[in-house]
Amino acid sequence: MFGKDKAKRPVAAETKPYHCMDIERIQSELGVNVSTGLAPSDAEQRLTVHGPNEMRGGGRPSAFKILIRQLANLMTLILIAAVAIAFAIKDWIEGGVVIGVIILNTAVGFAQEFKAEKTMDSLRKMTSPTSRVLRSGHQIVVPTVDLVPGDVIYLESGDVVGADCRLFEVLNLETDEALLTGEALPIAKTVDTFDDPELPLGDRINLSFASTTVTKGRAKAVIYATGMSSEVGKIAKKLMETNKAKKTPLQKALDKMSWVLLGVAIVSMLIVFGANKFKIKNEVLLYAIGLAIATIPEGLIAVVTLTMSLGVHTLAKKRALVRKLVALESLGSITNICSDKTGTLTQSKMVLVRAWLPAEGFFRIAGLGFEPVGEVTKKQRLEPLTDARINFAQDSTSGEKDSRVASDDGSEETVVVNASNMSASLRRIAQGAALCNMSEIRTDNETGYWYGIGDPTEIALQVFASKLEMGKPTLTNDDNQWKLVCEYPFDSSIKRMSVVAHNAVTGEKVLFLKGATERVVPCCTGRQDGEQVSSMLPDHLQEYLDPQIQEMARDGLRVLSIAYRYLAPAEESLDMSKTDREEVEVNMTFLGLVGIYDPPRPESMPSVMECYRAGIQVTMLTGDHPQTAAAIARQVGILQDEDDIDSKTGEHQAIPLGPLVMTAREFDRLSDEEIDALPELPHVIARCSPETKVKMIEAMHRRNGIVAMTGDGVNDSPSLKFADVGIAMGLTGSDVAKQASEIILTDDNFATIVRAIREGRRVFSNIQRFCCVLISGNVAELVCLIIGLAFKDKLGETVFPLSPVAILVNNLLTGTPPAMALGVEKAWPTIMDEPPRSPSSGLFTWEVQGDIVFYGFGIGLLSISNFWLVMNGFGDGNMGEDCNHRYSDSCDLVFRARGTVFATLTLGILLHAYNCRRIRGPMWNWHMIKRVHENRFLFAGVVCGTVLCLLCMYVPGLNTAVLKMKGISWEWGIVLITLLIFLILSELYKFAKRKLCKPLSVATEEQGRLQRIWTENTLASSTGGLSK
């Protein structure tokens, strides 16, 4: 029946999408009869052709490969070579220290990398384990992995859909596709055929997709795509194709620096050998090796890794889990944040925030979430005061207040609605919201938090009624005695629901109806105007309601209508459950409109403004409707009020969908050249597909943007991987999104992203600081030791200004400790006032390179000058005999000069660490000297380094026998004067930079615009606060 060629026919159907085919065409394309399903033999053959219904590729990374990646690093290889040479000349101490650095660096990097790259495993786990299918006319249960194109699958509430399928029989089917399309609400499905082949994924409501969940109803469908051909499979392919292996700018900068320093080290060794006429004795070889190791900052990789690890720990306490250390580097230079809407900028909780009644106008409902707390208010016009209407005598003598509301200008006031002043119409609409409702709201016994059970829209209605103290539990208690008699459940084909309720106290039976306005209005023959009912034809009623519906829709609200009628005496004796709903849902009285939406998080607006302060553009990429997305974008500050305010009237107009707001279809139709020609990329893209998100990120990359992508669903995974920094939601995020990301927010709080960016900027700034300390210290040692080769004794042999062991000790004292201390330097208050760091600036900017050269040469020249001063300026210039080997009386002056050099070099580099706390700002004025304890780690490192320096100089045996130097006395005057000169030169150098150099960060025109938006909003908030 089904040959091999026939089995491949589904591939040909790509010319016409399945949502555009009717069921007869699909049966023909897939070679199946939906009334009997596939034969088992056909299913086996198709399984051979199409393969198992599972995700392929990826898998867990090999631990061995991760270890090799950690060791195959240029700086690590240089350190390994240094260890080999150190052991070859039996320098066990230096070799052991370097081995410790290698082990530490490798262990930290390995631990971080081993947690990454598990996305494909997560995708495999998403597939439901078994599915019910029809084969040879019999319903059987098969493993989901064995599903094939052409299988007829059964779906019912609670099922996880096993493969992409075309629906052909539906009964009230709704599916939760939030993790795939971003749609906040369950999607009502249909069997209708559509004509548009480019229909967005979320609007293809005659299809059901793998890994989505059935929330209501049941259906039959025929599978047309499995495994990697399904929509989830396409996402998996995108993840596999995304290249995340490329090195970051920091890694490239460190690699380049490693090559440069390797070359310098080799040249330095050749200079040492040349200065000794290539007579390579042990002491010359030791000196050359010591100089080479001093040239290479062996602790740099460890300090970078540990600094980032400390940043990871800090962010973990701030509820941001960093899965990859390199994400911290990119965080500091982020220029764009592409954010999902549902659950990221919004609370992912439907809330009823507005109601409208014909005779009373709009009511606003405060309070967010499931807790039934919040005022219901309305605007009420105050009647103008006249002398004839005011009875002052009554007010002053009786003490009774006139219940009428009045004012001298006819203005409005806000009135809080409660049980005493609630109108009959509002009371009735609250009853309808509570009783025509299958949901419940409850409190958690352990946490005390409120939660909802049921459909999100019905939960919002129940919370609204409860805020008016008219929730279903209240209405059905012994005092009110409402009881549900009959229910006509929500039907997605007619988009409405109704119930018959009986009140045992009053004896009335009422039919309550709720649903989409266009489906409720045709059932109505009048509207409730206060205490009266006004007759009105459905067409006229719809025209009457349209302006109110448009106003609510403009604010992104989902509008529902509520109606009611009393049952006629003849109907009260009928069994309503056996009466057709079309006969019952007639002659209704329209009560009012309610507006429901997924509210923004309270912290979203301040967080977006903080991004603007930092020169970061926030873009919303969502699967929701354009008007809803635009409304939320305006409320959180992504779209500014001036974008949609009429300049003449000052009133908000309908949000224009373009160019700042686009649908995915509009954006996808643009070529790369057309997108690049846009003066500004859209701030909101609605109905967004995974491909659209990636296309937007690519457009930002072409504009030299560093992009962070936030998201929680499967549909966000490709863009999370493709972005420079992927940020997943920890509470609501899917496993796929978490595994595809570099950072996970454990509180799903957009504000945490701002804290993470601040931390990323701090970490990168600190890396620059300690790189400057480490490398300028190496340069200082290099300058001092190479120039020192010019000093020779009577035999023509070089007299080293420091012994090889002293070189290594100095390197240990002045290298890693102060660098580590600068790695934990706190962020300066102005760090978020600066625009994002330019991606092209890199780690070693021209200014940083200049600082390294200036400070390095300064300390080195001053140190070797002190050697000359002690030997020739204040001494007799006697270089002694064999002073590189041992101490003797003839070497006393040389050993004292070495002690002076050791003290100058060590203390100068330690003090230089304070210079690096501020790249340009003064560090040695009285204001900053008082803050010397601010970085307690740096202060402790400098104190400990100084103490160890003194111990090295004055401990008998250690100083002369091991370090080949001697403690000093009057020479301390030279050391202190030299250090003072260095600090003065440092301050003059910074002063010159402040006057002559351009600002550290220059905002682009776009970043300047964003910062002006933040300033204007801050001033507006301050003015508003003062006015209050």
Salt bridges, closest charged atoms under 4 A:
GLU29 OE2 - ARG25 NE 2.96
GLU117 OE2 - LYS324 NZ 2.79
GLU117 OE1 - LYS721 NZ 3.24
ASP121 OD2 - ARG60 NE 3.37
ASP121 OD1 - ARG124 NH1 2.87
ASP151 OD2 - ARG135 NH2 2.68
GLU156 OE1 - ARG132 NH2 3.50
ASP159 OD2 - ARG132 NH2 3.93
GLU174 OE2 - LYS216 NZ 3.95
GLU177 OE2 - LYS189 NZ 2.53
GLU183 OE1 - ARG687 NH1 2.93
ASP196 OD2 - ARG665 NH2 2.79
GLU198 OE1 - ARG669 NH2 3.30
ASP203 OD1 - ARG687 NH2 2.88
GLU231 OE2 - LYS234 NZ 3.33
ASP255 OD2 - LYS247 NZ 2.62
GLU283 OE1 - HIS885 NE2 3.02
GLU360 OE1 - LYS378 NZ 3.51
GLU383 OE1 - ARG389 NH2 2.48
ASP402 OD2 - ARG404 NH2 2.65
GLU440 OE1 - ARG442 NH2 2.73
GLU458 OE2 - LYS514 NZ 2.83
GLU508 OE2 - ARG428 NH1 3.69
ASP529 OD1 - ARG527 NE 2.80
ASP555 OD2 - ARG354 NH2 3.03
ASP555 OD1 - ARG554 NH2 2.89
ASP555 OD1 - ARG634 NH2 2.95
GLU571 OE1 - ARG565 NH1 2.81
GLU582 OE1 - ARG496 NH2 3.48
GLU585 OE1 - ARG496 NE 2.60
GLU585 OE2 - ARG581 NH2 2.97
GLU603 OE2 - ARG601 NH1 3.85
GLU610 OE2 - ARG613 NH1 2.86
GLU610 OE2 - ARG758 NH2 3.91
ASP624 OD2 - LYS341 NZ 2.91
ASP644 OD2 - ARG634 NH1 3.39
ASP644 OD2 - HIS652 ND1 3.24
ASP672 OD1 - ARG702 NH2 3.68
ASP676 OD1 - ARG702 NE 2.97
GLU680 OE2 - HIS683 NE2 2.48
GLU680 OE2 - ARG1009 NH2 3.06
ASP716 OD1 - LYS693 NZ 2.25
ASP724 OD2 - HIS701 NE2 2.82
GLU742 OE2 - LYS244 NZ 3.12
ASP747 OD2 - ARG755 NH2 3.87
GLU759 OE2 - ARG762 NH2 2.48
GLU797 OE2 - LYS281 NZ 2.97
GLU825 OE2 - ARG917 NH2 2.84
ASP833 OD1 - ARG613 NE 2.64
GLU847 OE1 - ARG920 NH2 2.90
GLU847 OE2 - LYS993 NZ 2.97
ASP851 OD1 - LYS993 NZ 2.95
ASP882 OD1 - HIS885 ND1 2.28
ASP882 OD2 - ARG886 NH1 2.64
ASP892 OD1 - LYS966 NZ 2.52
GLU934 OE1 - ARG917 NH2 2.66
GLU934 OE2 - ARG931 NH2 2.89
GLU971 OE2 - ARG896 NE 2.92
GLU1006 OE2 - ARG1009 NH2 2.70
